[in-house]
Amino acid sequence: MMYHKVVDLILRKKQEILIGKSNAFFKKAKQAGFHHLEKSNNPRISIEEIPFRSEIAKLLSVQEDWLIQTYYEYCLAKANFEPLLPAVRSSRRATDHGGKSLDPHEAFALWCVIKKCKAKRILELGTRFGVSARFFRVAHLFMFGLDDSKIYSCDLNREYRYVNDDDFEFIQGDAKLLFPDILKKNKIDLIFNDAHPYDLTKISVSASLEAQSPIITFHDVGKNHPRSPFKREAYFLPVNERNLINLAEYGPWERHVMAEFFGQNLLDEDFSETDQYRVQIFDSLFGLGVAINKKYLT
Ligand SMILES: C[S@@+](CC[C@H](N)C(=O)[O-])C[C@H]1O[C@@H](n2cnc3c(N)ncnc32)[C@H](O)[C@@H]1O
């Protein structure tokens, strides 16, 4: 009996701390205009339910408490703002209207990276419908309020519908030509590679490393990607000879590019470390790769 009382007391104390710590977070979100935000009085989150907890802890050098606190914030953001995160809810193509974007677990991993490294300035290659741009915008508003956060997103086509022009800066054109210049002119904390051509990804990583970019991320790098394997050589074949159904001239070769720059072991393994960067591939359905300059992890 006594034992149960003590356990209950500890649990209640933990919850109070969780809610208390979240006050600053709520204040910022409200200042940013999210007035309908409701705080849960019963945040019972156990470490076991947190997706990618060991990968995130290893990549970011964070402890259990930080993960619980951050997952609580993320769940609240998702629960309260589901209409603003319309497609970040499933990894199935059907739910995001034919596009393929971040799934909720990948989004949580990115949420942690943005929070831990204070990634206020994001450059995305491949906007498409703007689902991931919407996610970045909501994450920024939640974490930094109306502070000086900024999202640049580049695409060949203007198709976005989940973001408005005042949410981000859209840059229309070929990222191969535009990317190095954008990087030179602007301080960028996080680059999100989601456009796919092999040479574009290579140019993007070279320029990012030259600029000593803090965080370089890649979507579609999972070993078990439903449309894999993506052979590096395939990119150099004529389109009709590539063994890639439905991919036309695009194909997620990012894992090969990651291996070229951050360690060949990444072709088979999900973790790597160079002198400057720590790299984790989150093995979700499509796969999310994150390389972080270790300077920003202290
Ligand atoms: C997978 S979609 C991006 C999805 C989006 N990031 C999301 O999660 O909602 C890939 C996009 O990359 C764009 N793209 C491909 N090659 C490009 C290039 N060279 N420059 C700019 N955008 C490119 C395509 O037009 C397409 O809209």
The ligand as an ORCA input file, in Angstrom:
! r2SCAN-3c Opt
* xyz 0 1
  C       9.132     14.554    -52.854
  S       8.663     16.117    -53.498
  C       8.878     17.181    -52.102
  C       7.881     16.945    -51.009
  C       7.869     17.984    -49.908
  N       9.208     18.255    -49.378
  C       6.995     17.524    -48.770
  O       7.474     16.763    -47.912
  O       5.845     17.911    -48.710
  C      10.039     16.512    -54.554
  C       9.972     17.866    -55.233
  O      11.276     18.195    -55.705
  C      11.151     19.014    -56.843
  N      12.410     19.036    -57.618
  C      12.981     18.036    -58.318
  N      14.111     18.446    -58.919
  C      14.278     19.746    -58.571
  C      15.264     20.731    -58.874
  N      16.312     20.462    -59.663
  N      15.112     21.957    -58.335
  C      14.065     22.254    -57.542
  N      13.105     21.354    -57.219
  C      13.202     20.124    -57.732
  C       9.970     18.368    -57.610
  O       9.386     19.330    -58.483
  C       9.052     17.913    -56.463
  O       8.004     18.850    -56.243
*
